[in-house]
């Protein structure tokens, strides 16, 4: 766990009945780069169709603008599409990815 995550965890544990209202002071390019490095590289593309690899190619140029959008409140995440896929031979369903839902 990074030092920043450790600090946030400590604050949350010391004040369990209080909400963390602003984490902007912890949002740095280095922290965002580390977050990217910890992503599952083989995960399905996002709602925008970008793979982890494609996003990583633009990471250095996009981070300053992305951080600014987040800190000023202009950033709006794309909606997430939730879907359920039937399990073979069972009545149960599991959550699926966009590609699985499309097929």
The first five atom37 places (N, CA, C, CB, O) and aatype in JSON, in Angstrom:
{
  "aatype": [20, 20, 20, 20, 20, 20, 20, 20, 20, 20, 20, 20, 20, 20, 20, 20, 20, 20, 20, 20, 20, 20, 20, 20, 20, 20, 20, 20, 20, 20, 20, 20, 20, 20, 20, 20, 20, 20, 20, 20, 20, 20, 20, 20, 20, 20, 20, 20, 20, 20, 20, 20, 20, 20, 20, 20, 20, 20, 20, 20, 20, 20, 20, 20, 20, 20, 20, 20, 20, 20, 20, 20, 20, 20, 20, 20, 20, 20, 20, 20, 20, 20, 20, 20, 20, 20, 20, 20, 20, 20, 20, 20, 20, 20, 20, 20, 20, 20, 20, 20, 20, 20, 20],
  "atom_mask": [
    [1, 1, 1, 1, 1],
    [1, 1, 1, 1, 1],
    [1, 1, 1, 1, 1],
    [1, 1, 1, 1, 1],
    [1, 1, 1, 1, 1],
    [1, 1, 1, 1, 1],
    [1, 1, 1, 1, 1],
    [1, 1, 1, 1, 1],
    [1, 1, 1, 1, 1],
    [1, 1, 1, 1, 1],
    [1, 1, 1, 1, 1],
    [1, 1, 1, 1, 1],
    [1, 1, 1, 1, 1],
    [1, 1, 1, 1, 1],
    [1, 1, 1, 1, 1],
    [1, 1, 1, 1, 1],
    [1, 1, 1, 1, 1],
    [1, 1, 1, 1, 1],
    [1, 1, 1, 1, 1],
    [1, 1, 1, 1, 1],
    [1, 1, 1, 1, 1],
    [1, 1, 1, 1, 1],
    [1, 1, 1, 1, 1],
    [1, 1, 1, 1, 1],
    [1, 1, 1, 1, 1],
    [1, 1, 1, 1, 1],
    [1, 1, 1, 1, 1],
    [1, 1, 1, 1, 1],
    [1, 1, 1, 1, 1],
    [1, 1, 1, 1, 1],
    [1, 1, 1, 1, 1],
    [1, 1, 1, 1, 1],
    [1, 1, 1, 1, 1],
    [1, 1, 1, 1, 1],
    [1, 1, 1, 1, 1],
    [1, 1, 1, 1, 1],
    [1, 1, 1, 1, 1],
    [1, 1, 1, 1, 1],
    [1, 1, 1, 1, 1],
    [1, 1, 1, 1, 1],
    [1, 1, 1, 1, 1],
    [1, 1, 1, 1, 1],
    [1, 1, 1, 1, 1],
    [1, 1, 1, 1, 1],
    [1, 1, 1, 1, 1],
    [1, 1, 1, 1, 1],
    [1, 1, 1, 1, 1],
    [1, 1, 1, 1, 1],
    [1, 1, 1, 1, 1],
    [1, 1, 1, 1, 1],
    [1, 1, 1, 1, 1],
    [1, 1, 1, 1, 1],
    [1, 1, 1, 1, 1],
    [1, 1, 1, 1, 1],
    [1, 1, 1, 1, 1],
    [1, 1, 1, 1, 1],
    [1, 1, 1, 1, 1],
    [1, 1, 1, 1, 1],
    [1, 1, 1, 1, 1],
    [1, 1, 1, 1, 1],
    [1, 1, 1, 1, 1],
    [1, 1, 1, 1, 1],
    [1, 1, 1, 1, 1],
    [1, 1, 1, 1, 1],
    [1, 1, 1, 1, 1],
    [1, 1, 1, 1, 1],
    [1, 1, 1, 1, 1],
    [1, 1, 1, 1, 1],
    [1, 1, 1, 1, 1],
    [1, 1, 1, 1, 1],
    [1, 1, 1, 1, 1],
    [1, 1, 1, 1, 1],
    [1, 1, 1, 1, 1],
    [1, 1, 1, 1, 1],
    [1, 1, 1, 1, 1],
    [1, 1, 1, 1, 1],
    [1, 1, 1, 1, 1],
    [1, 1, 1, 1, 1],
    [1, 1, 1, 1, 1],
    [1, 1, 1, 1, 1],
    [1, 1, 1, 1, 1],
    [1, 1, 1, 1, 1],
    [1, 1, 1, 1, 1],
    [1, 1, 1, 1, 1],
    [1, 1, 1, 1, 1],
    [1, 1, 1, 1, 1],
    [1, 1, 1, 1, 1],
    [1, 1, 1, 1, 1],
    [1, 1, 1, 1, 1],
    [1, 1, 1, 1, 1],
    [1, 1, 1, 1, 1],
    [1, 1, 1, 1, 1],
    [1, 1, 1, 1, 1],
    [1, 1, 1, 1, 1],
    [1, 1, 1, 1, 1],
    [1, 1, 1, 1, 1],
    [1, 1, 1, 1, 1],
    [1, 1, 1, 1, 1],
    [1, 1, 1, 1, 1],
    [1, 1, 1, 1, 1],
    [1, 1, 1, 1, 1],
    [1, 1, 1, 1, 1],
    [1, 1, 1, 1, 1]
  ],
  "atom_positions": [
    [[0.85, -1.18, 0.0], [0.0, 0.0, 0.0], [0.89, 1.24, 0.0], [-0.97, 0.0, 1.23], [1.91, 1.27, 0.69]],
    [[0.51, 2.25, -0.77], [1.33, 3.45, -0.86], [1.23, 4.26, 0.44], [0.91, 4.31, -2.07], [0.34, 4.05, 1.26]],
    [[2.16, 5.18, 0.59], [2.17, 6.05, 1.76], [0.89, 6.87, 1.85], [3.39, 6.98, 1.73], [0.34, 7.06, 2.93]],
    [[0.43, 7.36, 0.71], [-0.8, 8.16, 0.69], [-1.99, 7.32, 1.13], [-1.05, 8.75, -0.71], [-2.8, 7.77, 1.94]],
    [[-2.09, 6.1, 0.61], [-3.2, 5.23, 1.01], [-3.12, 4.91, 2.49], [-3.19, 3.93, 0.18], [-4.15, 4.82, 3.17]],
    [[-1.92, 4.74, 3.0], [-1.74, 4.48, 4.42], [-2.23, 5.66, 5.25], [-0.26, 4.17, 4.74], [-2.88, 5.48, 6.28]],
    [[-1.9, 6.87, 4.81], [-2.33, 8.08, 5.52], [-3.86, 8.19, 5.54], [-1.72, 9.34, 4.87], [-4.45, 8.48, 6.58]],
    [[-4.48, 7.95, 4.4], [-5.94, 8.02, 4.31], [-6.58, 6.96, 5.21], [-6.41, 7.84, 2.84], [-7.56, 7.24, 5.89]],
    [[-6.01, 5.76, 5.21], [-6.52, 4.67, 6.05], [-6.43, 5.05, 7.52], [-5.74, 3.37, 5.78], [-7.37, 4.82, 8.28]],
    [[-5.31, 5.63, 7.93], [-5.11, 6.04, 9.33], [-6.15, 7.09, 9.74], [-3.68, 6.6, 9.54], [-6.73, 7.01, 10.83]],
    [[-6.39, 8.07, 8.87], [-7.37, 9.12, 9.17], [-8.76, 8.5, 9.32], [-7.39, 10.21, 8.06], [-9.5, 8.84, 10.25]],
    [[-9.12, 7.6, 8.41], [-10.43, 6.96, 8.46], [-10.59, 6.13, 9.73], [-10.64, 6.07, 7.23], [-11.68, 6.1, 10.32]],
    [[-9.54, 5.46, 10.16], [-9.61, 4.65, 11.39], [-9.71, 5.51, 12.64], [-8.4, 3.74, 11.49], [-10.41, 5.14, 13.58]],
    [[-9.02, 6.64, 12.67], [-9.05, 7.52, 13.83], [-10.41, 8.21, 13.98], [-7.95, 8.57, 13.72], [-10.82, 8.54, 15.09]],
    [[-11.09, 8.43, 12.85], [-12.36, 9.16, 12.86], [-13.43, 8.35, 12.12], [-12.2, 10.56, 12.22], [-13.89, 8.76, 11.06]],
    [[-13.82, 7.2, 12.68], [-14.73, 6.3, 11.96], [-16.13, 6.87, 11.72], [-14.86, 5.03, 12.7], [-16.83, 6.42, 10.81]],
    [[-16.54, 7.84, 12.52], [-17.9, 8.39, 12.36], [-17.93, 9.63, 11.48], [-18.48, 8.72, 13.72], [-18.98, 10.25, 11.31]],
    [[-16.78, 10.01, 10.92], [-16.71, 11.19, 10.07], [-16.43, 10.76, 8.64], [-15.62, 12.17, 10.57], [-15.69, 9.8, 8.4]],
    [[-17.01, 11.45, 7.71], [-16.76, 11.16, 6.29], [-15.53, 11.9, 5.81], [-17.97, 11.55, 5.43], [-15.19, 12.97, 6.33]],
    [[-14.86, 11.33, 4.83], [-13.73, 12.01, 4.21], [-14.32, 12.9, 3.12], [-12.66, 10.99, 3.63], [-14.77, 12.41, 2.08]],
    [[-14.31, 14.2, 3.35], [-14.99, 15.11, 2.43], [-14.14, 15.52, 1.24], [-15.44, 16.33, 3.16], [-14.68, 15.78, 0.17]],
    [[-12.83, 15.59, 1.4], [-11.99, 15.99, 0.28], [-10.66, 15.26, 0.33], [-11.77, 17.51, 0.29], [-9.92, 15.34, 1.31]],
    [[-10.38, 14.55, -0.74], [-9.1, 13.86, -0.85], [-8.22, 14.53, -1.9], [-9.32, 12.38, -1.21], [-7.19, 13.98, -2.3]],
    [[-8.62, 15.72, -2.35], [-7.88, 16.42, -3.4], [-6.42, 16.66, -3.06], [-8.54, 17.72, -3.69], [-5.57, 16.63, -3.95]],
    [[-6.12, 16.89, -1.8], [-4.73, 17.16, -1.43], [-3.83, 15.96, -1.68], [-4.66, 17.57, 0.04], [-2.62, 16.11, -1.8]],
    [[-4.41, 14.77, -1.75], [-3.63, 13.55, -1.97], [-3.52, 13.2, -3.45], [-4.26, 12.39, -1.22], [-2.75, 12.31, -3.83]],
    [[-4.28, 13.88, -4.28], [-4.33, 13.55, -5.71], [-3.14, 14.18, -6.43], [-5.66, 14.03, -6.33], [-3.13, 15.38, -6.7]],
    [[-2.15, 13.36, -6.74], [-0.95, 13.83, -7.43], [-0.71, 12.96, -8.66], [0.28, 13.79, -6.49], [-1.28, 11.88, -8.79]],
    [[0.13, 13.46, -9.55], [0.47, 12.67, -10.74], [1.12, 11.35, -10.35], [1.39, 13.47, -11.67], [0.84, 10.31, -10.95]],
    [[1.99, 11.38, -9.37], [2.68, 10.16, -8.94], [1.69, 9.13, -8.43], [3.72, 10.49, -7.86], [1.82, 7.94, -8.73]],
    [[0.71, 9.57, -7.64], [-0.29, 8.65, -7.1], [-1.15, 8.07, -8.21], [-1.16, 9.36, -6.06], [-1.49, 6.88, -8.2]],
    [[-1.51, 8.91, -9.18], [-2.32, 8.44, -10.31], [-1.53, 7.45, -11.17], [-2.8, 9.64, -11.16], [-2.09, 6.47, -11.65]],
    [[-0.24, 7.7, -11.36], [0.59, 6.78, -12.13], [0.69, 5.43, -11.42], [2.0, 7.38, -12.36], [0.64, 4.38, -12.05]],
    [[0.83, 5.47, -10.11], [0.9, 4.22, -9.35], [-0.43, 3.48, -9.43], [1.25, 4.51, -7.87], [-0.45, 2.25, -9.52]],
    [[-1.53, 4.21, -9.39], [-2.85, 3.59, -9.52], [-2.97, 2.9, -10.87], [-3.96, 4.63, -9.34], [-3.51, 1.79, -10.96]],
    [[-2.48, 3.55, -11.91], [-2.52, 2.95, -13.24], [-1.67, 1.67, -13.28], [-2.01, 3.96, -14.3], [-2.08, 0.66, -13.85]],
    [[-0.5, 1.72, -12.67], [0.38, 0.54, -12.67], [-0.27, -0.65, -11.97], [1.71, 0.87, -11.98], [0.03, -1.8, -12.31]],
    [[-1.16, -0.4, -11.01], [-1.8, -1.48, -10.27], [-3.06, -2.02, -10.94], [-2.13, -1.0, -8.89], [-3.65, -2.99, -10.46]],
    [[-3.48, -1.41, -12.05], [-4.65, -1.91, -12.76], [-4.39, -3.28, -13.36], [-5.07, -0.93, -13.86], [-3.25, -3.62, -13.7]],
    [[-5.45, -4.08, -13.48], [-5.33, -5.37, -14.16], [-5.2, -5.08, -15.65], [-6.58, -6.3, -13.87], [-6.12, -4.55, -16.28]],
    [[-4.06, -5.42, -16.21], [-3.79, -5.1, -17.61], [-4.63, -5.92, -18.58], [-2.32, -5.31, -17.9], [-4.82, -5.5, -19.72]],
    [[-5.13, -7.06, -18.15], [-5.93, -7.91, -19.04], [-7.43, -7.7, -18.85], [-5.57, -9.37, -18.82], [-8.24, -8.46, -19.38]],
    [[-7.8, -6.69, -18.09], [-9.22, -6.43, -17.84], [-9.9, -5.96, -19.13], [-9.4, -5.36, -16.72], [-9.24, -5.5, -20.06]],
    [[-11.2, -6.09, -19.16], [-11.98, -5.67, -20.33], [-11.88, -4.16, -20.5], [-13.46, -6.1, -20.18], [-11.61, -3.43, -19.54]],
    [[-12.1, -3.7, -21.71], [-12.1, -2.27, -22.0], [-13.21, -1.59, -21.21], [-12.27, -2.01, -23.52], [-14.2, -2.23, -20.84]],
    [[-13.05, -0.31, -20.95], [-14.05, 0.44, -20.21], [-15.25, 0.78, -21.07], [-13.44, 1.7, -19.65], [-15.32, 0.37, -22.23]],
    [[-16.19, 1.53, -20.52], [-17.38, 1.94, -21.23], [-17.02, 2.76, -22.46], [-18.31, 2.74, -20.3], [-17.73, 2.73, -23.47]],
    [[-15.9, 3.48, -22.38], [-15.45, 4.29, -23.52], [-14.74, 3.47, -24.59], [-14.53, 5.39, -23.04], [-14.35, 4.0, -25.62]],
    [[-14.57, 2.16, -24.34], [-13.95, 1.28, -25.32], [-12.43, 1.24, -25.25], [-14.35, 1.69, -26.67], [-11.8, 0.51, -26.02]],
    [[-11.82, 2.0, -24.34], [-10.37, 2.04, -24.24], [-9.85, 0.91, -23.36], [-9.9, 3.38, -23.69], [-10.39, 0.64, -22.29]],
    [[-8.81, 0.27, -23.84], [-8.15, -0.77, -23.04], [-7.16, -0.09, -22.1], [-7.43, -1.82, -23.95], [-6.84, 1.09, -22.26]],
    [[-6.66, -0.84, -21.13], [-5.66, -0.32, -20.22], [-4.42, 0.11, -20.99], [-5.3, -1.37, -19.16], [-3.82, 1.14, -20.69]],
    [[-4.05, -0.69, -21.97], [-2.86, -0.38, -22.77], [-3.03, 0.92, -23.54], [-2.56, -1.53, -23.74], [-2.13, 1.76, -23.55]],
    [[-4.18, 1.1, -24.18], [-4.43, 2.32, -24.95], [-4.44, 3.54, -24.04], [-5.76, 2.21, -25.7], [-3.91, 4.59, -24.4]],
    [[-5.04, 3.41, -22.87], [-5.08, 4.53, -21.92], [-3.68, 4.89, -21.46], [-5.98, 4.19, -20.71], [-3.35, 6.06, -21.29]],
    [[-2.85, 3.85, -21.24], [-1.48, 4.07, -20.78], [-0.63, 4.83, -21.77], [-0.83, 2.77, -20.48], [0.29, 5.55, -21.37]],
    [[-0.91, 4.7, -23.06], [-0.15, 5.41, -24.07], [-0.37, 6.92, -23.99], [-0.51, 4.91, -25.46], [0.49, 7.7, -24.4]],
    [[-1.51, 7.32, -23.48], [-1.85, 8.74, -23.37], [-1.7, 9.26, -21.94], [-3.26, 8.98, -23.86], [-1.98, 10.43, -21.67]],
    [[-1.27, 8.41, -21.04], [-1.3, 8.73, -19.61], [-0.52, 10.0, -19.26], [-0.74, 7.58, -18.83], [-1.06, 10.88, -18.59]],
    [[0.71, 10.11, -19.71], [1.55, 11.25, -19.34], [0.94, 12.58, -19.76], [2.92, 11.1, -19.96], [1.0, 13.56, -19.02]],
    [[0.34, 12.62, -20.94], [-0.23, 13.88, -21.43], [-1.61, 14.16, -20.83], [-0.33, 13.85, -22.95], [-2.0, 15.32, -20.71]],
    [[-2.34, 13.12, -20.46], [-3.69, 13.3, -19.94], [-3.75, 13.6, -18.45], [-4.5, 12.08, -20.21], [-4.67, 14.27, -17.99]],
    [[-2.77, 13.12, -17.68], [-2.87, 13.24, -16.22], [-3.03, 14.67, -15.7], [-1.65, 12.65, -15.61], [-3.92, 14.9, -14.88]],
    [[-2.23, 15.64, -16.13], [-2.42, 16.99, -15.58], [-3.84, 17.52, -15.78], [-1.42, 17.96, -16.21], [-4.43, 18.1, -14.86]],
    [[-4.39, 17.34, -16.97], [-5.76, 17.8, -17.24], [-6.8, 17.04, -16.44], [-6.07, 17.68, -18.71], [-7.76, 17.62, -15.95]],
    [[-6.6, 15.73, -16.32], [-7.54, 14.9, -15.56], [-7.54, 15.3, -14.09], [-7.18, 13.41, -15.7], [-8.61, 15.43, -13.48]],
    [[-6.37, 15.5, -13.53], [-6.29, 15.91, -12.12], [-6.96, 17.26, -11.92], [-4.82, 15.98, -11.66], [-7.68, 17.46, -10.94]],
    [[-6.74, 18.19, -12.85], [-7.38, 19.5, -12.75], [-8.9, 19.39, -12.83], [-6.86, 20.42, -13.86], [-9.6, 20.06, -12.07]],
    [[-9.41, 18.54, -13.73], [-10.85, 18.34, -13.84], [-11.43, 17.78, -12.54], [-11.18, 17.4, -15.0], [-12.49, 18.21, -12.1]],
    [[-10.72, 16.84, -11.94], [-11.2, 16.22, -10.7], [-11.21, 17.25, -9.58], [-10.33, 15.01, -10.31], [-12.2, 17.36, -8.85]],
    [[-10.13, 18.0, -9.44], [-10.01, 18.96, -8.34], [-11.0, 20.12, -8.46], [-8.61, 19.51, -8.28], [-11.43, 20.67, -7.44]],
    [[-11.36, 20.5, -9.68], [-12.31, 21.61, -9.85], [-13.75, 21.14, -9.9], [-11.98, 22.37, -11.12], [-14.67, 21.96, -9.93]],
    [[-13.96, 19.82, -9.92], [-15.31, 19.29, -9.93], [-15.92, 19.16, -11.32], [-16.18, 20.14, -9.1], [-17.1, 18.84, -11.45]],
    [[-15.13, 19.41, -12.37], [-15.64, 19.31, -13.74], [-15.66, 17.87, -14.24], [-14.81, 20.17, -14.67], [-16.37, 17.58, -15.2]],
    [[-14.9, 16.98, -13.64], [-14.82, 15.59, -14.11], [-16.12, 14.85, -13.82], [-13.63, 14.86, -13.46], [-16.63, 14.89, -12.7]],
    [[-16.64, 14.18, -14.82], [-17.81, 13.34, -14.65], [-17.49, 11.99, -15.24], [-19.08, 13.97, -15.32], [-17.23, 11.87, -16.44]],
    [[-17.52, 10.97, -14.42], [-17.23, 9.62, -14.89], [-18.36, 9.15, -15.79], [-17.05, 8.64, -13.7], [-19.52, 9.51, -15.59]],
    [[-18.01, 8.35, -16.8], [-19.02, 7.78, -17.67], [-19.87, 6.78, -16.89], [-18.37, 7.1, -18.89], [-19.36, 6.15, -15.96]],
    [[-21.12, 6.62, -17.23], [-21.96, 5.65, -16.53], [-21.46, 4.23, -16.74], [-23.42, 5.77, -16.98], [-20.86, 3.92, -17.77]],
    [[-21.71, 3.4, -15.78], [-21.3, 2.0, -15.85], [-22.49, 1.17, -16.25], [-20.72, 1.52, -14.5], [-23.59, 1.35, -15.73]],
    [[-22.28, 0.26, -17.18], [-23.35, -0.63, -17.6], [-23.24, -1.93, -16.83], [-23.3, -0.89, -19.13], [-22.23, -2.63, -16.91]],
    [[-24.28, -2.24, -16.1], [-24.29, -3.48, -15.31], [-25.18, -4.48, -16.02], [-24.79, -3.22, -13.85], [-26.26, -4.15, -16.52]],
    [[-24.73, -5.69, -16.06], [-25.53, -6.73, -16.68], [-25.24, -8.07, -16.04], [-25.27, -6.79, -18.19], [-24.21, -8.25, -15.38]],
    [[-26.14, -9.0, -16.23], [-25.99, -10.33, -15.64], [-26.05, -11.39, -16.72], [-27.08, -10.58, -14.57], [-26.87, -11.32, -17.63]],
    [[-25.17, -12.36, -16.61], [-25.05, -13.43, -17.59], [-25.48, -14.73, -16.93], [-23.59, -13.53, -18.15], [-25.03, -15.04, -15.83]],
    [[-26.33, -15.5, -17.59], [-26.74, -16.79, -17.01], [-25.54, -17.73, -16.89], [-27.84, -17.44, -17.86], [-24.7, -17.8, -17.79]],
    [[-25.48, -18.46, -15.78], [-24.44, -19.48, -15.61], [-24.88, -20.74, -16.35], [-24.18, -19.78, -14.09], [-26.04, -21.14, -16.26]],
    [[-23.97, -21.36, -17.08], [-24.34, -22.57, -17.83], [-24.89, -23.67, -16.92], [-23.14, -23.1, -18.61], [-24.25, -24.04, -15.93]],
    [[-26.06, -24.19, -17.25], [-26.65, -25.29, -16.51], [-27.24, -24.94, -15.17], [-25.64, -26.32, -16.32], [-27.61, -25.83, -14.4]],
    [[-27.35, -23.64, -14.86], [-27.89, -23.2, -13.56], [-28.88, -22.07, -13.78], [-26.75, -22.76, -12.6], [-28.9, -21.43, -14.82]],
    [[-29.7, -21.84, -12.76], [-30.63, -20.72, -12.82], [-29.99, -19.43, -12.32], [-31.87, -21.02, -11.99], [-30.58, -18.35, -12.42]],
    [[-28.76, -19.53, -11.79], [-28.06, -18.37, -11.25], [-27.48, -17.52, -12.36], [-26.95, -18.81, -10.29], [-27.31, -17.97, -13.5]],
    [[-27.17, -16.26, -12.02], [-26.52, -15.36, -12.96], [-25.32, -14.72, -12.28], [-27.51, -14.26, -13.48], [-25.24, -14.64, -11.06]],
    [[-24.38, -14.26, -13.11], [-23.21, -13.56, -12.59], [-23.07, -12.25, -13.34], [-21.91, -14.42, -12.72], [-23.59, -12.1, -14.45]],
    [[-22.37, -11.29, -12.73], [-22.13, -10.02, -13.41], [-21.19, -10.26, -14.58], [-21.54, -8.96, -12.44], [-20.29, -11.1, -14.5]],
    [[-21.39, -9.52, -15.65], [-20.57, -9.7, -16.83], [-19.98, -8.4, -17.32], [-21.37, -10.33, -17.91], [-20.38, -7.31, -16.9]],
    [[-19.01, -8.53, -18.23], [-18.38, -7.37, -18.85], [-19.18, -6.93, -20.06], [-16.94, -7.67, -19.24], [-20.09, -7.63, -20.5]],
    [[-18.84, -5.78, -20.6], [-19.54, -5.28, -21.78], [-19.43, -6.25, -22.95], [-19.0, -3.92, -22.17], [-20.4, -6.49, -23.66]],
    [[-18.23, -6.81, -23.16], [-18.06, -7.73, -24.28], [-18.91, -8.98, -24.09], [-16.59, -8.11, -24.44], [-19.5, -9.48, -25.04]],
    [[-18.97, -9.49, -22.88], [-19.76, -10.69, -22.61], [-21.25, -10.43, -22.8], [-19.5, -11.19, -21.19], [-21.98, -11.29, -23.28]],
    [[-21.68, -9.25, -22.42], [-23.09, -8.91, -22.54], [-23.5, -8.72, -24.0], [-23.4, -7.64, -21.75], [-24.63, -9.02, -24.39]],
    [[-22.55, -8.23, -24.82], [-22.84, -7.99, -26.22], [-22.94, -9.29, -27.02], [-21.79, -7.09, -26.83], [-23.62, -9.34, -28.04]],
    [[-22.26, -10.32, -26.56], [-22.26, -11.58, -27.34], [-23.43, -12.47, -27.01], [-20.98, -12.34, -27.09], [-23.56, -13.55, -27.59]]
  ]
}
